[in-house]
Amino acid sequence: MVIAALSRRPGVSREALVAMVRAQRDSFGREPRPQRTGFVGSRRVPRGARCHGDRGLAPPGLGSARNCVSGRRIPGRMRSSLTPLGSSVSRDRVISSFPKWYTPAACLQLREHFHGQVSTACQRGNTGTVGLRLSKVVVVGDLYVGKTSLIHRFCKNVFDHDYKATIGVDFEIERFEVAGTPFSLQIWDTAGQEKFKCIASAYYRGAQVIITAFDLTDVQTLEHSRQWLEDALRENEPGACFVFLVGTKKDLLVSGARRARRPRGTRSRGMPAGGGHDCPLPAGENVKAFFSRVAALAFERSVLQDLERRSSSPLQVGGGDVIRMEGRRPETPDSRRPSGPSCC
Ligand SMILES: Nc1nc2c(ncn2[C@@H]2O[C@H](COP(=O)(O)OP(=O)(O)OP(=O)(O)O)[C@@H](O)[C@H]2O)c(=O)[nH]1
């Protein structure tokens, strides 16, 4: 049904779509299917959370004009999830050299270049299905630390002073071109509120990258980040995820502005209610560089995994290999007839 719906998209071949659906399905691992009701995994709603259950929802990135989890209308977004098959990405999503770390003191990967095998594979266009897949990035952390703002700053280049709590989960798909190869990140925004944690944690599985966000003006959110990270790691294979710790709201430190007031009725695991709402618009400093590095690391690992999988695969269909069929052929009416001289 999904494929039928997709194949109505003009200019995209059915085979390419089938390959993409398979690649997406693989990349989602065993995570639960997105719900059709908004309460389980709906988008951020203003205080007093409304249910979006009446909205029609579709699987992620599969041609619908709505984000599957949120039910929110996002005209350009869904189109972008399919474009690895065709058009180019915007110039600021092109990554040709390995993006540098933020600070070497807090960095586990100090390499400055792509892995040799990855560079070679990219030069030869031998990156397998990496260009069709989505790498999953999960952003976790206490409520109100700025997870959604971080994602929206990068994906939409917007900043919203109004706090709207994330209910369950939401996601954005961001396309890149890394070393000449199309590549997409699926960035999952999770709810920081305790009552939604069980919903959000169902989406941790299959993450390639875990971003733990904390508020630089609230040390308790940093203390809690260890627990957030452990919870996310528990749902994934050991060593399978890149891990990042991101401090938000630096502008409040710099400007000395008072912390924004947390909405009434939300209980934080670490944030006491602050003073007035007096924050300067954050400049989004380092956000693009950060996500570029996330994309480059995720891409590199995806290519290496793809190369490894293909080299260990016994059968290579389409690469000139012969598949030998062992054993007797099943009997058919034709095969029961006496065989005379024939050519083939
Ligand atoms: N001044 C300033 N405010 C920020 C920054 N990042 C986020 N905020 C504000 O902090 C509040 C919370 O931000 P969100 O992005 O909604 O927080 P969240 O972590 O997604 O919250 P939950 O969805 O409840 O988990 C909002 O009012 C934002 O405008 C920042 O870098 N600087």
The ligand as a MOL file (V3000), in Angstrom:
LIG
                    3D

  0  0  0     0  0            999 V3000
M  V30 BEGIN CTAB
M  V30 COUNTS 32 34 0 0 0
M  V30 BEGIN ATOM
M  V30 1 N 17.4950 32.5160 25.4840 0
M  V30 2 C 17.4060 31.3020 25.0170 0
M  V30 3 N 16.2610 30.6300 25.1490 0
M  V30 4 C 16.2010 29.3910 24.6710 0
M  V30 5 C 17.2930 28.7630 24.0250 0
M  V30 6 N 16.9200 27.5260 23.6560 0
M  V30 7 C 15.6540 27.4070 24.0410 0
M  V30 8 N 15.2100 28.5060 24.6600 0
M  V30 9 C 13.8800 28.7320 25.2370 0
M  V30 10 O 13.6780 27.7550 26.2370 0
M  V30 11 C 12.3270 27.2990 26.2260 0
M  V30 12 C 12.2990 25.7980 26.0980 0
M  V30 13 O 12.8140 25.4430 24.8430 0
M  V30 14 P 12.3300 24.1120 24.1020 0
M  V30 15 O 13.1780 23.9670 22.8940 0
M  V30 16 O 10.8840 24.1340 23.9130 0
M  V30 17 O 12.6930 23.0100 25.2010 0
M  V30 18 P 12.5630 21.4330 25.1060 0
M  V30 19 O 13.7910 20.8590 25.6990 0
M  V30 20 O 12.2370 21.0020 23.7210 0
M  V30 21 O 11.3300 21.1650 26.0770 0
M  V30 22 P 10.3940 19.8580 26.1350 0
M  V30 23 O 9.7030 19.7670 24.8180 0
M  V30 24 O 9.4250 20.1060 27.2450 0
M  V30 25 O 11.2330 18.6760 26.4230 0
M  V30 26 C 11.6330 28.0200 25.0930 0
M  V30 27 O 10.9120 29.1180 25.6210 0
M  V30 28 C 12.7590 28.5320 24.2260 0
M  V30 29 O 12.4380 29.7280 23.5910 0
M  V30 30 C 18.4970 29.4990 23.8960 0
M  V30 31 O 19.5170 29.0440 23.3650 0
M  V30 32 N 18.4850 30.7570 24.4150 0
M  V30 END ATOM
M  V30 BEGIN BOND
M  V30 1 1 1 2
M  V30 2 2 2 3
M  V30 3 1 2 32
M  V30 4 1 3 4
M  V30 5 2 4 5
M  V30 6 1 4 8
M  V30 7 1 5 6
M  V30 8 1 5 30
M  V30 9 2 6 7
M  V30 10 1 7 8
M  V30 11 1 8 9
M  V30 12 1 9 10
M  V30 13 1 9 28
M  V30 14 1 10 11
M  V30 15 1 11 12
M  V30 16 1 11 26
M  V30 17 1 12 13
M  V30 18 1 13 14
M  V30 19 2 14 15
M  V30 20 1 14 16
M  V30 21 1 14 17
M  V30 22 1 17 18
M  V30 23 2 18 19
M  V30 24 1 18 20
M  V30 25 1 18 21
M  V30 26 1 21 22
M  V30 27 2 22 23
M  V30 28 1 22 24
M  V30 29 1 22 25
M  V30 30 1 26 27
M  V30 31 1 26 28
M  V30 32 1 28 29
M  V30 33 2 30 31
M  V30 34 1 30 32
M  V30 END BOND
M  V30 END CTAB
M  END
